[in-house]
Amino acid sequence: MSSFSYRNGITSKGVGMKLDNYSSKSSSSFKSKVQSTGSSIRRSSTGSVGGGSKDDSAVSGRVRVAVRLRPRNAEEMVADADFADCVELQPELKRLKIRKNNWDSDTYEFDEVLTEFASQKRVYEVVAKPVVESVLDGYNGTIMAYGQTGTGKTYTLGRLGEEDTAGRGIMVRALENILAEISHETDAVSVSYFQLYMETVQDLIDPANDNISIVEDPRNGDVSLPGVTLVEIRDQKSFVELLRIGEANRFAANTKLNTESSRSHAILMVHLKRSIKGRNSSLSTESTGKTLKAPIVRKSKLVIVDLAGSERVEKSGSEGHTFEEAKSINLSLSALGKCINALAENSAHVPVRDSKLTRLLRDSFGGTARTSLIITVGPSPRHRGETSSTIMFGQRAMKVENMLKIKEEFDYKSLSRKLDVQLDKLVAEHERQQKAFQDEVERMALEAQKRVADAERNYADALEEEKLKCQKDYAESIKILEEQWAEKQEKHGQRKVKFGPVDDGIDQKSNSELSTSGEVAKIKKILQNEILLRKAAEAEVNNLRNQLTQWKKTEAARNDEISQLHKLVEDEAHQKARLEEEIAILRSQLLQISFEADQTRRNLDIGGNGELSGSLDSLIPQVKHQQPRDSGDGEKASMVKLFEQVGLHKILSLLEADDADVRIHAVKVVANLAAEETNQEKIVEAGGLTSLLTLLRSSNDETIHRVAAGAIANLAMNETNQELIMSQGGISLLSFTAANAEDPQTLRMVAGAIANLCGNDKLQVKLRAEGGIMALLGMVSCRHPDVLAQVARGIANFAKCESRAISTQGIKAGKSLLIEDGALPWIVQNANNEASQIRRHIELALCHLAQHGTFYSTL
């Protein structure tokens, strides 16, 4: 689209209407009414979740329309040099006049009138910024550009402004504003970029995804695109790169009215998720009796629509395929106009299903989104009819009323993470207390055993000492008595020998009796002493026995204490089991909450802006009702869970298993993991690419060939992986597999992998030398449409790289390698193929091959 510059224009607020007899008094009153309505919308941004009332008190918001005038281009300055502009702007009054002739004109009023000098910044502030602010507040928003082809719609919305930042369009400025307002720690921004081309929805980020279906929620009629690529945005640079990729994949053509006329409607969807600080909703749990505070998030969506320009075929000079594109564009714009007419007239029936464009924009007109429409017009009197039609479209759109709503819901994932952390803390604390208790019980038992052993040892030692002492005393006493008795006997014998005459016998006998009685008294005294000693020993023994009894009682008490401790241990074990049961219940509740959150997210993705149920109990039946439809997502979740639990190295090791069934299941798991871009780098680093190529070389199983080729095709979407595949002889293996395969699905996977490799400029010569092109041409004998589509895509990618080398690197345009390998006859033969995918790729290949000097001579 031709470039032109702008300066700041004059703005003020107003209401669109045709003016026949314009009265300043009625105009000012009408303006004040609309301004008060707009301010009330900003103040009414309320919503509730859970136990509070639902957000049924939606506020009304009229579609705001601004008009922007494009300055004359070089062609118009020459062709219309003698004619005045057909449009006259009065920006200070928000009016626009269309001249019928030199003396008559029609006057219209809009919300904003932007002159040809208005800057891109000014356009963003008056048209888009209010919508972006509403999206940040939680509302859905739509910004759309409508007008004749060549009037500056893409310039207004999609200009990147890389050379001059002042020239940035609404898309770049809107994301810059959003990223500056959100918190990257708690908020999330993701975008999808696609085009509506000839009534087919095609992904601009992933061009291979060229037939996306539109899904409608049967409950509220909201639409969604579950198959479109959704990219999370963290910085402005990555977003600008995404826009550049999308613009490169968008269809455009050269017509008489515009050298780069957009042939499709481009739609940018920005999904915003924001956490609401200071607001939580309470959820009670039956097992613990505690109240959990779930954070609340707001989800909103900003839709920026760059409509293809309306055109008259006799003026644009469209013919052939371009003519078919113009017919499709005009039909979709006509269907949009019919819907807006029906909404403006409050008709009971709005024909939103007449076109995919109206189905995608049903929330923007008559729905719940805040919508701003900018219509672009040109000054040339030659296009007065198209300009007038554009103005009337904007006038009718200003009569459409939307009901703005805020959507709030629980942040189940955040709550689940908090519960996981709390659960881990409780388990760790319980284990710590249990270990401390067990350590204390063991310490007390050891101490009691030690004390009992010490008591028994002391008692035995004391008893043994007392016994030895008593025996020693007894032996000494017996020895003394024996010595005394022996002395007495010896004295008694001597006395008998020395006794004299008989008359002295009586005196001697009496003396002997006296001596004996004295000895007996001494012996009795000794015996009494012995008896006393024996009694003292017995008393000591009794005392020791009493001490022994006391120690036994103490031991029994210790045993009782140990029994009590064992009982406490058993009680603690029962309590631990009960806590483990509660932990299992909590884990089950966490899994249930996570499952409900995933199901609710998928339902919301499918259903658009459907209201979340007011309580957690009412959500569970809906999840169960939706569960059969989400089996595909469940399979992917189970695959991710398997990946996390088993580990990538374990899965890759199964590729070398002896059991063929194990190898088949393992390669299927690797292929599913390779479909996710986040897993591809991990698979390559772990040697998964080498294992797949080895399996492709060594196995004779058709199923393994098919699945392994599909996994290699997924990995080949990355440029670094493409070089690794080529360096390990991947193209030769793929060519050999294609030559021996009979299954069309295996051929489709192999052709897809080679087609991805054909898109790398650095690998063309090596790819052709190793037979990649000949392998593609060899697969056309299958005649299966899916295989032919991949072959055509590979040829188109190879031709694009050749033409890019000619245009960017200055390589001399010689004979194409494709033509040298004999691809041209098949390309010409399938130029009119019935399948749209094959035909589109063939057309692109022909366009690129036409840049070679020998192309036409070959034809």
Steps between C-alpha positions, in 0.01 A plus 500: 500500500634838410659680794408846616564712809263667745505783750285557808143589420223663705260277698192519714210270591174471307228276363458383137183607314411648164442875520236659281401794715773498759429681825785582736266478796386144423858400420639618832225327700552177308877518558460549874266199514752273328789627713309426819418152367867433423611609846238282667635201314846559644362528851287185479779249459386264775475125519480224760589135531385223731262589777434856381254598232589423141601770257157529342490879532668556163535860383417630159775624270444632148744418223728802456590592142784721380576600139852553363582668171795382291699768316524491124754260360723563200251358251212712632708815496539454124161355405290726730711813477210700355241373745431581864486233770165331534534508880514808721587458870393719791695336787412763757128420449553128440339537157572366156350628173478302177459719196235385256593781263631856519194631683357208700645274768394261776622555857563227757626502857727242666662443839836605360606659169869460423654704222774388266746671739405295810795305641499129583527587870195722478302230324591249770407733787154591369403168339678212671620613843151509663442144380842384627429655841167315512678174420742567788192552722361158404271574202528352155594750229506524121681743270416469130595685183258515203532674167572483131821328393801728506363748757745416785338228716812285534712813544278611789486162677798286408794727421802382700689832495845343509661783303298776668342429839251783444346291221404206725145377450227418747605132543854587614389789722219298662733217606757754619232661718380163637851374583575825681189470721508134604713313752703225336506304826123462541355594159526329161465619139467264203416579138379318190526639146299354213331597175164432340583420138220396265285377792780289654671588828878470461767542767748778417752377759491139375405512128469121485195532727277627220154362574402596854144430609281745693338351812185647653391453859143363489417669830572861412607495134855623569756401238860384536782359286650204693738412216673838465857552626507687834832668591577646845653847473759617755650802322431738214782369281355150474157642415639714217681193365172306513325778304779496243456125451124539469523781244744293293248213488199718420361492147544819293474589129578786263186672364433823318382661825780374729839346431480289819129436543416271792299202377393377843357628827778496763393455864727540803360362828667604825398291805565672834486335844538729804497422871284730714704620799326522834210275398467133593212257516463251786474123443450263795639146518315223683809303607689779673218740577718788391408778259718543191516834322500457123640794300275654236609572144346697216517370144449737210566496127606771255416437134665718233354444153664623179225443244588450138403802290173506311551548127318515169639255252478740205720747690746256659549299182483169688487189287556129538582396854514864612142540375392203715673659799318829439166316484569328834606830664191688379268216607638494855488881529143493367404244766658724767301796370175300518566407862574861595182617320295243692655605831453871424131441419451270806395217270391173659732302273868581451658286222830434678537153346514626141878538518791386716594867543167581665527190717842612624376857567167415664629617840627828350165618362203446727705293746692574821810671359589870491544569129673783313475516121725715285389551141759616250411702189689653211463852356469406131167603335534195273417279799211710636269197495734280706566787741127561548440127561776495762351805675153342513651179643651705785172686558308174539768353728461799738146384574610160631488460878717245687450377857839511671580236761794409719594134539659396830580150624700306755871450435491127568861436398634760744283354777624150413862613522438660841331182627795293376742721693287486817463124467874452461561714809246301707647168390854616577395632844314178580800289399729720709278467809464126447875455478556714810243297694658170393844629599367603844336160555821319407703727731268437797500124437880490488522706819257272682689188389826654617360592840355147551833342402689727740262413784530125438880520484525707824268261682699193392829663600368603843349156563825328404707727727267439796508128443879495487521710817262274691688189390832655605365604842348156553826324407700724734254440787517123451880513486519702824261260676700202380827657622346584838353151530835345414675713765243404762536132420879526521488676838248248630729207412806656669306559815403130522863392475624739772226419755647344825346300790130413527435734780577790289258379234199688631675837496644442161161389364331808631765724346463320168124545499541869573742542213272306265195707591697818423597366163142401428385849587753644259389258231136593559593863471685430174202302375267785587725735308495262206122480524479878497734518205290237322185696570667817372605311187147367459366851546743623238390218271136591558585860428667398177199285415273797563721712273481225239123497530496878466718478190265238356204728567690783334574271208131410478412870502754556224349212307156656545639833379655327199166332429331839514764637264436209263131577519573865422709387203209289376264797548741717305514235226118501483502880493763490222281262300203732554707801389617309194137430415423873537803578282369258237161673518670838458698372204179365348337838549802668342478269200125566480554877513776482238281280281207743540727793421630337181151401393368853574787656304431278201127574523575872514739468203226321306219717627667843486355723768259260669425584864661280765257326732434673830625219727747215501225237533326618186828479307555126555195379296603724214852353507360150495269593216786642296741218577423284190569789268840565656645153459768634267623747760492225761720283282748786460496561878563130563789511252651797687450319830676192357782725381545647849474172692703263280754745360616568147815283519296199611255551212783533247666184634182308415558578131774233510286237673487146361121490511353654182183613679708684760696678225175600323347644818825679587533665159135609518566667836809677358299613196226648721758677715676635189173665392545748786763765422604517866606132496695503173822644641496251790448207260792607279732562798418155641592333168143443388567615142790257461286218645217576256736497200659175623155346541406615151817334365480172692128421524290335232166570667269728297337645813837595648600660169180705492513622861878562499471702176222706660717571805792601274261726305403676824865543602583625147288812557796644695792636294766366738344155492491513119878534485540210747272279291701576187835447675391154620388383155134555570403592141653176367308297758176681419555446127568129557188471719288672234631264230400190703174627659156412368276649770376850396520623859867400522566679172316807632719511813821455296391765248415739784845457653675560163270799436610660826866445407435661159424829674861546623712717268827353629412138424375517140810378321563215744132404506490473123833315487374235745184439296244704690335650188496166319344339808219759497437445128508125553215521754254660254428153358300432818238754378360536854388865547669534840830373360470726195429799727823442694697451176358826364588678826859371481538615139353841590741537794798401281395744227450777757853451634640513144316825421603646834865426420458682167332807654694537827847355434540626143547151355472492122165361386599181321313178451305379804614182673137389504480534123828312460359210705187488281245645744349748252275255305335381821461861622328604174285186503364575849462877460122455480469222755161478670652499849543859620811421706682340206393776262606778736849355551541439125406863429758622750765274343423633152523860623846435645622296201401784269794703636747265327614611157461156340149438632303621198741338253448171684124538470 
